C-alpha cells in the first residue's frame, strides 16, 4: 500500500461514485495523520481538504495557505480543518507538494479543537 506522509498534499477522488450535485472530481487535501501510529499496509489516510472558497472558512478552524513553490498552490487556499476525514488510499494520488511543519501543527491543533478534544481558543477563560 502506498504511504503518504504528514503534511503531504495529495489529490483526492472525493466522490468517485458521487450523486448528482456532489463534487466528483479530483480535489487537494493535506495528510494529517501521525504516520508512526499506522503500519505501512494501513488502507486509509486521515485528511483535511483544501479549498479556494473563502466562504467555507470558519475562523479558528481553517488555515490560510499562501502560494509557495513547496506547496504547489497557485492561489490562496484554506485547509478546512473542521472537515477532517478518513479515506481509502485507493482514492489518493500523490504530488510533490507539501505544507510546512508549522502549518501542519496548526492544522492538527485545529482538528483537535474541531472534534472537541480541546477547548475552542475563543471560549477559553483567562
C-alpha positions in Angstrom: 0.0 0.0 0.0 1.3 3.5 -0.8 2.5 5.5 2.1 1.6 9.2 2.3 3.5 11.3 4.9 2.2 14.0 7.2 2.0 17.4 5.5 1.9 16.0 2.0 -0.7 17.5 -0.3 -2.5 14.8 -2.3 -5.2 14.8 -4.9 -8.3 13.0 -3.7 -11.1 11.4 -5.7 -13.6 12.5 -3.1 -16.7 11.0 -4.7 -15.7 8.6 -7.4 -19.3 7.4 -7.3 -20.9 10.7 -6.2 -24.5 11.6 -6.7 -25.8 14.4 -8.8 -24.8 17.8 -7.4 -21.9 16.3 -5.3 -18.3 17.1 -6.3 -16.8 14.2 -8.2 -13.5 15.5 -9.4 -10.0 15.5 -8.0 -9.5 17.9 -5.1 -6.4 18.6 -3.0 -6.1 17.6 0.7 -3.4 17.5 3.3 -2.4 14.3 5.0 -2.6 15.0 8.8 -2.2 11.5 10.3 0.6 10.5 12.6 2.5 8.1 10.4 4.0 6.3 13.4 0.6 5.3 14.5 -0.2 3.3 11.4 1.6 0.4 9.6 2.8 0.8 6.1 -0.1 -1.5 4.9 -2.8 0.5 6.5 -5.5 1.1 3.9 -6.7 4.6 4.8 -5.3 8.1 5.4 -6.6 10.9 7.6 -7.0 14.1 5.5 -8.0 17.7 5.7 -9.4 19.2 2.5 -8.1 22.3 0.8 -10.5 24.9 -0.7 -10.1 28.1 -2.6 -13.6 29.2 -1.4 -13.3 31.8 1.4 -17.0 31.2 2.2 -16.0 27.8 3.6 -13.7 29.3 6.3 -14.7 29.0 9.9 -12.3 31.3 11.9 -10.0 29.3 14.1 -10.8 26.1 12.3 -9.3 26.8 8.9 -5.7 27.8 8.0 -4.9 30.1 5.1 -2.2 28.6 2.8 -0.4 31.2 0.6 1.0 30.0 -2.7 4.6 28.9 -2.5 6.9 26.7 -4.6 6.9 24.0 -1.9 3.1 23.7 -1.6 2.3 24.0 -5.3 -0.7 26.2 -4.7 -1.4 28.8 -7.5 -3.6 31.0 -5.3 -4.5 31.4 -1.6 -6.4 28.5 -0.3 -7.6 27.2 3.1 -7.1 24.0 5.0 -10.6 23.3 6.3 -9.6 21.5 9.5 -13.2 21.1 10.7 -13.8 18.8 7.7 -11.2 16.2 8.7 -12.0 12.8 7.2 -10.6 9.4 6.6 -10.5 7.9 3.1 -9.1 4.8 1.3 -5.7 5.3 -0.1 -7.0 4.0 -3.4 -8.8 7.4 -3.8 -5.5 9.3 -3.3 -2.9 10.4 -5.9 0.5 11.7 -4.6 2.1 15.0 -5.5 5.4 16.6 -4.8 3.8 19.3 -2.8 3.6 19.8 1.0 2.9 22.3 3.7 5.4 23.4 6.3 5.8 21.6 9.6 4.4 24.7 11.4 1.4 24.8 9.1 0.8 21.0 9.7 0.9 21.6 13.5 -1.6 24.4 13.3 -4.0 22.2 11.2 -3.6 19.3 13.7 -4.3 21.7 16.6 -7.4 22.9 14.8 -8.6 19.4 14.2 -8.3 18.7 18.0 -10.5 21.7 18.7 -13.0 20.8 15.9 -13.6 17.3 17.4 -13.9 18.7 20.9 -10.7 17.2 22.4 -9.5 20.7 23.3 -11.4 23.9 24.2 -12.0 26.5 21.4 -9.4 29.2 22.0 -12.2 31.9 21.7 -14.0 30.4 24.7 -11.0 29.8 27.0 -11.1 31.8 30.1 -8.1 33.9 31.2 
